[in-house]
């Protein structure tokens, strides 16, 4: 979806909502108006934090294109009226809490020695230990407001001796992590291993740790991962935003020959075009000509980006130069 289309849709939505909200009772039945606005609010409330933040910005830009006056003021009130400016940090924490409950329920009764095919060489014990370690590491970083890298091996883990106890150990760690995240101003400057050097980097990163590792567990059990389209789209963008900071990925990407890959989500219409080669790594949230193109649901695209699904899976429609796609996926293996 192009930037022009996104701006046009946001402006059309803002104008329509404002028209309904300000319409005289003799023109539009008040009960009908309330029903329409409540339905709109319900749909917007289901958007993931990043999309809500984007929509809020687009509506404000649309308002700025109008002259000062009552209409512009009404447009500017839309983000607050629909809660688009609600605490994004807290929303990420809420989604993490929900996903981690699903993760613990999924792995709790599985034999720890069960293999995890999407993480070659790992068992469920390895998967849960890794995920729990990530929680404790990030909680330590945020709690101490780390100014420089601290390695996870230097953080107390309190790991149980029995791998069967790992799920409950993870659950306790999640509680501590969320308590710490919710107690800190997300705008607080600190070290992170990504693009955003503030506390707010960590809940977003933890969200996609949870999404991907829950998918690992579900795929290992023959289940089809359920990833909300908006969350998956946010995950693709989070991955692309931070890729230059992940040296184990950025360095192989920098060595790639000239090429480009386009990802298109068939369920939302969102698209991302990624470029690499002599001109360096870049990406845009638009649909452009590319050497290779992949179409699938946003959730499946996220799992492809993270190497949890293979490109030859029937759920992916691929066009263009398949070799370019293959070298990109090999270079960005997470």
Secondary structure, DSSP 8 states (H G I E B T S, - for coil): --HHHHHHHHHHHHHHHHHHHH--TTTS-HHHHHHHHHHHHHHHHTS-HHHHHHHHHHHHHHHHTS-SSHHHHHHHTHHHHTTTTS-HHHHHHHHHHHHHHHHHHHHTTS-TT-B-TTSTT-BHHHHHHHHHHHHHHHHHHHHHT-SS---GGGS-----SSGGGHHHHHHHHHHHHHHHHHTS-TT-B---SSS--BTHHHHHHHHHHHHHHHHHHHHHTT------HHHHHHHHHHHHHHGGG-HHHHHHHHTS-SEEEEEEETTT--EEEEEESTT--EEESS----SEEEEE-HHHHHHHHTTSS-TTSTT-EEEE-HHHHHHHHHHT--
